Amino acid sequence: MNKLVSLISGIVFGIGLVISEMINPEKVLGFLDLFGNWDPSLAFVMIGALIVSSPLFHIIKKKEKPIFAKNFNYSNNKSINNKLILGSAIFGAGWGLIGLCPGPAISSIALSDIHSITFVIAMFSGFYLVKLINFDN
């Protein structure tokens, strides 16, 4: 049942990304262009997501365990350290350069966009490359 719920959730998420145009790099870059031709429409996507997910998150996290899993799997780490700052900066640079986040990029592969495919390959390469670098020191 957990896999079925995950599948349905992923489909709903993907549909939402397509409808809101979060998979369109031009739309995202327009949102990030605060001092140019700013497009605030994606702020409404984020606000809508928070309106739906925040109350549900707080209701669900009060339960003993999730409905279709043995336990909750979320981080209690709230520390701000150099790894977080560096990772955030690199993530932001990648987002600003191409206009895609990981989720929308993976979703946009379904549209056979060569830029999205290239981005996802580079993103996964980055996942494996960072394992070769020791950031804990």
ZALUM-610777 format. One record per residue (C-alpha): residue number from 1; residue in one letter; x, y, z. Coordinates in steps of 0.25 Angstrom, whole numbers. Example, Ala and Ser with C-alpha at 12.3 -4.5 7.8 and 13.67 -1.06 7.14 Angstrom:
# residues 2
+-----+---+-------+-------+-------+
:   k : r :    px :    py :    pz :
+-----+---+-------+-------+-------+
:   1 : a :    49 :   -18 :    31 :
:   2 : s :    55 :    -4 :    29 :
+-----+---+-------+-------+-------+
END
This chain:
# residues 137
+-----+---+-------+-------+-------+
:   k : r :    px :    py :    pz :
+-----+---+-------+-------+-------+
:   1 : m :     0 :     0 :     0 :
:   2 : n :    12 :     9 :     3 :
:   3 : k :    17 :     8 :   -11 :
:   4 : l :     3 :    11 :   -17 :
:   5 : v :     1 :    23 :    -8 :
:   6 : s :    15 :    28 :   -13 :
:   7 : l :    12 :    26 :   -27 :
:   8 : i :    -1 :    33 :   -26 :
:   9 : s :     5 :    44 :   -18 :
:  10 : g :    16 :    45 :   -29 :
:  11 : i :     6 :    46 :   -40 :
:  12 : v :    -2 :    57 :   -33 :
:  13 : f :    11 :    65 :   -30 :
:  14 : g :    15 :    63 :   -45 :
:  15 : i :     2 :    68 :   -50 :
:  16 : g :     3 :    80 :   -40 :
:  17 : l :    17 :    84 :   -46 :
:  18 : v :    12 :    83 :   -60 :
:  19 : i :    -1 :    91 :   -57 :
:  20 : s :     7 :   102 :   -49 :
:  21 : e :    18 :   102 :   -60 :
:  22 : m :    29 :   100 :   -50 :
:  23 : i :    35 :    91 :   -60 :
:  24 : n :    36 :   103 :   -70 :
:  25 : p :    50 :   109 :   -67 :
:  26 : e :    46 :   122 :   -73 :
:  27 : k :    35 :   123 :   -63 :
:  28 : v :    44 :   120 :   -51 :
:  29 : l :    55 :   129 :   -56 :
:  30 : g :    44 :   140 :   -58 :
:  31 : f :    41 :   138 :   -43 :
:  32 : l :    56 :   139 :   -39 :
:  33 : d :    57 :   152 :   -47 :
:  34 : l :    54 :   161 :   -36 :
:  35 : f :    60 :   174 :   -42 :
:  36 : g :    56 :   172 :   -56 :
:  37 : n :    43 :   166 :   -62 :
:  38 : w :    38 :   159 :   -49 :
:  39 : d :    27 :   149 :   -50 :
:  40 : p :    21 :   147 :   -37 :
:  41 : s :    12 :   136 :   -41 :
:  42 : l :    20 :   124 :   -35 :
:  43 : a :    19 :   131 :   -21 :
:  44 : f :     4 :   127 :   -22 :
:  45 : v :     8 :   113 :   -25 :
:  46 : m :    17 :   113 :   -12 :
:  47 : i :     6 :   119 :    -4 :
:  48 : g :    -4 :   110 :    -9 :
:  49 : a :     5 :    98 :    -6 :
:  50 : l :     8 :   103 :     8 :
:  51 : i :    -7 :   106 :    11 :
:  52 : v :   -10 :    91 :     8 :
:  53 : s :     2 :    84 :    13 :
:  54 : s :     5 :    92 :    26 :
:  55 : p :    -8 :    88 :    34 :
:  56 : l :    -7 :    74 :    29 :
:  57 : f :     7 :    73 :    33 :
:  58 : h :     4 :    77 :    47 :
:  59 : i :    -8 :    68 :    48 :
:  60 : i :     0 :    56 :    43 :
:  61 : k :    12 :    58 :    51 :
:  62 : k :     4 :    57 :    64 :
:  63 : k :     0 :    43 :    61 :
:  64 : e :     8 :    31 :    66 :
:  65 : k :    12 :    27 :    53 :
:  66 : p :     9 :    29 :    38 :
:  67 : i :    -3 :    21 :    32 :
:  68 : f :     5 :    13 :    22 :
:  69 : a :    19 :    13 :    29 :
:  70 : k :    25 :     8 :    41 :
:  71 : n :    31 :    21 :    46 :
:  72 : f :    33 :    36 :    42 :
:  73 : n :    45 :    39 :    34 :
:  74 : y :    48 :    54 :    36 :
:  75 : s :    60 :    61 :    41 :
:  76 : n :    61 :    68 :    54 :
:  77 : n :    74 :    75 :    50 :
:  78 : k :    72 :    90 :    51 :
:  79 : s :    87 :    94 :    52 :
:  80 : i :    93 :   104 :    42 :
:  81 : n :   107 :   100 :    38 :
:  82 : n :   117 :   102 :    27 :
:  83 : k :   112 :    90 :    19 :
:  84 : l :    97 :    95 :    19 :
:  85 : i :   102 :   109 :    15 :
:  86 : l :   111 :   104 :     4 :
:  87 : g :   101 :    94 :    -1 :
:  88 : s :    90 :   105 :    -1 :
:  89 : a :    98 :   114 :    -9 :
:  90 : i :   102 :   103 :   -20 :
:  91 : f :    87 :    99 :   -21 :
:  92 : g :    83 :   113 :   -23 :
:  93 : a :    93 :   116 :   -33 :
:  94 : g :    89 :   103 :   -41 :
:  95 : w :    74 :   107 :   -39 :
:  96 : g :    77 :   122 :   -44 :
:  97 : l :    86 :   117 :   -56 :
:  98 : i :    76 :   107 :   -62 :
:  99 : g :    63 :   110 :   -55 :
: 100 : l :    60 :    96 :   -50 :
: 101 : c :    59 :    90 :   -37 :
: 102 : p :    62 :    75 :   -36 :
: 103 : g :    47 :    71 :   -35 :
: 104 : p :    42 :    79 :   -47 :
: 105 : a :    54 :    75 :   -55 :
: 106 : i :    51 :    60 :   -53 :
: 107 : s :    37 :    63 :   -56 :
: 108 : s :    40 :    70 :   -69 :
: 109 : i :    48 :    58 :   -74 :
: 110 : a :    34 :    53 :   -78 :
: 111 : l :    34 :    64 :   -88 :
: 112 : s :    47 :    59 :   -95 :
: 113 : d :    53 :    73 :   -93 :
: 114 : i :    68 :    71 :   -96 :
: 115 : h :    72 :    82 :   -86 :
: 116 : s :    64 :    75 :   -75 :
: 117 : i :    71 :    62 :   -78 :
: 118 : t :    85 :    68 :   -78 :
: 119 : f :    82 :    75 :   -65 :
: 120 : v :    77 :    63 :   -58 :
: 121 : i :    89 :    55 :   -63 :
: 122 : a :    98 :    66 :   -57 :
: 123 : m :    90 :    67 :   -44 :
: 124 : f :    92 :    52 :   -42 :
: 125 : s :   107 :    53 :   -46 :
: 126 : g :   108 :    64 :   -35 :
: 127 : f :   101 :    54 :   -25 :
: 128 : y :   112 :    44 :   -27 :
: 129 : l :   123 :    54 :   -28 :
: 130 : v :   120 :    60 :   -15 :
: 131 : k :   123 :    47 :    -8 :
: 132 : l :   137 :    47 :   -13 :
: 133 : i :   139 :    61 :    -6 :
: 134 : n :   140 :    61 :     9 :
: 135 : f :   132 :    73 :    14 :
: 136 : d :   132 :    68 :    29 :
: 137 : n :   146 :    75 :    32 :
+-----+---+-------+-------+-------+
END
